[in-house]
Amino acid sequence: MLMAAFSATISDSSRFLSSTSLPKRKISASSPRCRSFSLPKPFPLSRLNICSRLERGKSFTICAQASVSDISVEKSMGKVNLPKGDMWAVHKFGGTCVGTSQRIKNVADIIISDDSERKLVVVSAMSKVTDMMYDLINKAQSRDDSYISSLDAVLEKHNSTALDLLEGDDLASFLSQLHHDVSNLKAMLRAIYIAGHVTESFSDFVVGHGELWSAQLLSYVVRKNGLDCKWMDTREVLIVNPTSSNQVDPDFLESERKLEKWFSQNPSKIIIATGFIASTPQNIPTTLKRDGSDFSAAIMGALFRARQVTIWTDVDGVYSADPRKVSEAVILRKLSYQEAWEMSYFGANVLHPRTIIPVMRYDIPIVIRNIFNLSAPGTKICRSASEDVDGQNLDSPVKGFATIDNLALVNVEGTGMAGVPGTASAIFGAVKDVGANVIMISQASSEHSVCFAVPEKEVKAVAEALQSRFRQALDAGRLSQVAVIPNCSILAAVGQKMASTPGVSATLFNALAKANINIRAIAQGCSEYNITVVLKREDCIRALRAVHSRFYLSRTTIAIGIIGPGLIGATLLDQLRDQAAVLKEEFNIDLRVMGITGSRTMLLSEVGIDLSRWRELLKQKGQVADLEKFTQHVHGNHFIPNTALVDCTADSNVASCYHDWLRKGINVITPNKKANSGPLDKYLKLRALQRQSYTHYFYEATVGAGLPIISTLRGLLETGDRILRIEGIFSGTLSYIFNNFTGTRTFSEVVAEAKEAGYTEPDPRDDLSGTDVGRKVIILARESGLKLELSDIPVQTLVPEPLRATESAEDFMKQLPQFDTDMAKERQDAEESGEVLRYVGVVDAINQKGVVELRRYSKSHPFAQLSGSDNIIAFTTTRYKDQPLIVRGPGAGAQVTAGGVFSDILRLASYLGAPS
């Protein structure tokens, strides 16, 4: 048994418990007199007696003693050598993992199912217990009597857990130990209460009980399954040297020696070890400070030369960015030690940097896994992480992004700094003197200024120290200022492949520039694993999303806004819905409809509209349509690399916006003919801007619906061919009418049939007037290089003049039969000559003119061979002079027109880098 005796003399309640010192393991106590305080490791207090004597107006003494037997006697047993190497697997379970009795059972199941030859398991205290223990200490030293009820709550938590998990002798044994421990803690907390102060050693000793209890509980549960299992109080094994108030360094040689000794006395294939706690070389209980349990696991992994250390937590692994800030963040399958180190330093929820150091020495991988999602493979941290894992695309040189908030920049500036040795040393010496932590440093080669980032809570002390240190230089003008820039954040991009990949910085800064984010300072080490920028705090999340999108989203991720969810727009949305998954999976094209707007209502989304419900959502969540707000929303999402607005209207007001959209970097796709057939000067400005900018303007569907007419014309011109003549049937409606205007059928009868079939506009006069064909002819004429206005194209209308002013389409259709005779005569004259009637548009490039009219063609002519609503266009060029190049196919209908628009969207994706 061990003996512990502590004493402290306190005068007028201003003195506190004396500093601790640890004796050798052999202790005797022959006198009840109070002795200097000593804590033998592992500091058992099973028979601790506390007495106190208070005298009015005098000092009082707290003394404790325990009569114990000589502890130098060890069990005599044969030495068992500790096997090391790949047969060991180390698991670490945090407080959340062992937070309830059911979760402890789950942990035991994981341990049992692991088929490793030997297993070491490091456990934290049950969820919230460590905080509860610190709260006990704070209440006791504040002389808050509620520490007693708080300790009872700790007792009850573990008591009820034990009742759920254990039975019989195991339950009795654990509860007996638990009640002894709590009794001793009450005595110790009473001493702290009286003293009004606690030393770090006392505090570390008290809070470590949570790990002791959880390790014992888990070991009992594992043994219930018939497995050989021992639990380890790591204070008997891990020796660390405190280097500061929040950091310790492991003594590996001494820890290895103690581990050998412990294992020789407790040989087992499964060891349940306490995390977080350790001892100093003087045998004083201590803790491993922040993230101590992870650190314990890494140290143990190194001591055992384990095959792998698995850190079990409540997330699926390490994310490429904080998923609470970036919804697109992905789980990283692999990280190098250096990448994990860099990301954790800059605030990412990975591992504390010191956790990685012990395992790096022996190339032991660390795996982060989710205990609540065993199917997730987690993140592996190892020497090299350059391989492709499970098909994951690791082409991006940047692995992850991390941020630190609540920082301030300090800028020391002045011409007197240049070329003066020791200036930087003096600056950072002053910072060191106030105990501030410098997170980032940046200095230009001119040496005119040094700028560095520190936590905002420390900046006032830093600024005052620098003002004081450089008072003479400031007064003399050698230094111009010590400036503080508050409300800053750091954004760090981390990746091992950054060192060998040109252009990473350019891509990063371009993403920030496009998001309209100003950079206040930059730093990059020569290792090139990390690029760090300082930003305004309010810009940090937007910046994080912008750079993450640029490196992690496909270059062909496109934010799309659909204008005009009418017949064509609605059909396009349904086509996008049906094809989106295939495009993303097979072609890496990610099309996200961020907004849909009609003339009255619009629907906006931050992440992409669910196209399976867009009609329903437009009704339920639609807001008043505002084209400017709509455009700003779709393009203002800086987290998606590209933007495209798709105008499915026939509105000239919408078409007038194209120039401004292209100027802002928005790609435009449309079947709307108004822009390209409108005023010539506006058309020329639009095309000039398109050629000058990096944005794209596609309008294939303006002429032939889904037929490749514009692209064919461009292909001819770009390959050096010269257009002589373009002639064609450009209207699917008029094609249908004249293909069926045969025999004894009347013209009005065929028009009525076309209207009933949905081939015409609601008012058939819009088709019969020829204006639509005229717009297509002017578009092709301008594409061919002719500078013509729409008014330059003579258009023959098929609407009888008396009916042009008819009030409604219904009235027009009722009166149209009165004029069938004229059209019947035209047909009869053609038939008598062995010809057919066709309504065509012609671009005469040689004579620089165009025309739209009803013409007659021999029955052997290609135009006479059409059926249904097909279009046909013949290109006569210097290359295709004797035999024109003909494009033929369906030229009307929502499906083919929407298909033409969809084809333009995919062409845009191809230009942006999608596979062709």
Secondary structure, DSSP 4 states (H G I P E B T S, - for coil): ----B-EEEESTT---PPPPB---S-------S----B--TT---TT-EEEEE--TTS-EEEEEE-----TT------------STTEEEEEE-TTTTSSHHHHHHHHHHHHH---SEEEEEE-PSTTHHHHHHHHHHHHHTT-TTHHHHHHHHHHHHHHHHHHH--HHHHHHHHHHHHHHHHHHHHHHHHHHHHT---HHHHHHHHTHHHHHHHHHHHHHHHHTT--EEEE-GGGT-BEEEEETTEEEE-HHHHHHHHHHHHHHS--SEEEEESSEEE-TTS-EEE--TTHHHHHHHHHHHHHT-SEEEEEESSSS-BSS-TTT-TT--B-SEEEHHHHHHHHHTT-SS--HHHHHHHHTTT--EEEEETT-TTS--EEEES---S--TT-----S--EEEEEEEEEEEEEE-GGGTT-TTHHHHHHHHHHHTTPPP-EEEE-TT-SEEEEEEEHHHHHHHHHHHHHHTHHHHHHTSS-EEEEEEEEEEEEEE-GGGGG-TTHHHHHHHHHHHTT----EEEE-TT-SEEEEEEEGGGHHHHHHHHHHHHHS-TTEEEEEEE--SHHHHHHHHHHHHHHHHHHHHH--EEEEEEEE-SSEEEE-SS---TTSHHHHHHHH-EE--HHHHHHHHHH-TTSSEEEEEE-S--HHHHTTHHHHHHTT-EEE----HHHHS-HHHHHHHHHHHHHSS--EE-THHHHTTS-HHHHHHHHHHTT--EEEEEEE--HHHHHHHHH--TT--HHHHHHHHHHTT-S-SSTHHHHT-HHHHHHHHHHHHHTT----GGGS-B---S-GGGTT-SSHHHHHHHGGGGHHHHHHHHHHHHHTTEEEEEEEEEETTTTEEEEEEEEEETTSGGGG--TTEEEEEEEESSSSSS-EEEEEE--SHHHHHHHHHHHHHHHHHHHT---
